[in-house]
Amino acid sequence: MSDKTILEHIASLVEEEHRLRADEKAEQTAARLKDVAEQLDQCWDLLRQRRAKREFGEDPDTAAVRDVGTVELYKG
């Protein structure tokens, strides 16, 4: 997966998040909003991994999506 593909997926998720937040049926969309937020965190994490690997001369394609628990608990 390329950086461009990841960024396109992020853009798509952000658009969906905005649509869901504008929806008046917030209780029906809460679960999907949580899922979208988790996917966004995973995408941003993957993009950061790829950029770091590239910066240090490693193959960015060896970066992998980490599980939600790992990404959500990351303290930065």
Secondary structure, DSSP 8 states (H G I E B T S, - for coil): --HHHHHHHHHHHHHHHHHHHH-S-HHHHHHHHHHHHHHHHHHHHHHHHHHHHHHTT--GGG-----HHHHHT---
